[in-house]
Amino acid sequence: MAKDRIDRDEEDLVRLYLTDIGQYVLLTKDDEVRLAKEIE
């Protein structure tokens, strides 16, 4: 029983994380290159 609850809690945390990061736009290839050049 306790293991089932832990598994569900972990799934909820993963779902929360994926939902949160899904709200951000990914960098385009050009943005990634520009950012890398700025960092160098």
C-alpha positions as a printed NumPy array, in Angstrom:
array([[  0.   ,   0.   ,   0.   ],
       [  2.679,   2.535,   0.981],
       [  4.704,   1.785,  -2.166],
       [  1.641,   2.481,  -4.323],
       [  1.25 ,   5.868,  -2.664],
       [  4.935,   6.702,  -3.173],
       [  4.666,   5.747,  -6.847],
       [  1.61 ,   7.988,  -7.268],
       [  3.336,  10.858,  -5.454],
       [  6.361,  10.534,  -7.736],
       [  4.108,  10.461, -10.802],
       [  2.37 ,  13.603,  -9.548],
       [  5.723,  15.362,  -9.14 ],
       [  6.81 ,  14.338, -12.625],
       [  3.484,  15.494, -14.058],
       [  3.834,  18.827, -12.227],
       [  7.394,  19.263, -13.515],
       [  6.437,  18.455, -17.106],
       [  3.454,  20.791, -16.942],
       [  5.648,  23.602, -15.608],
       [  8.419,  23.234, -18.179],
       [  5.857,  22.877, -20.957],
       [  4.881,  26.509, -20.43 ],
       [  8.212,  27.78 , -21.765],
       [  9.008,  28.2  , -25.438],
       [ 12.04 ,  26.212, -26.575],
       [ 14.997,  27.941, -28.192],
       [ 15.228,  27.79 , -31.949],
       [ 18.437,  26.57 , -33.556],
       [ 19.431,  30.162, -34.343],
       [ 18.697,  31.303, -30.787],
       [ 20.796,  28.461, -29.431],
       [ 23.746,  29.394, -31.661],
       [ 23.444,  33.091, -30.759],
       [ 23.337,  32.288, -27.057],
       [ 26.351,  29.973, -27.309],
       [ 28.341,  32.706, -29.058],
       [ 27.415,  35.22 , -26.356],
       [ 28.586,  32.805, -23.661],
       [ 31.963,  32.174, -25.319]])
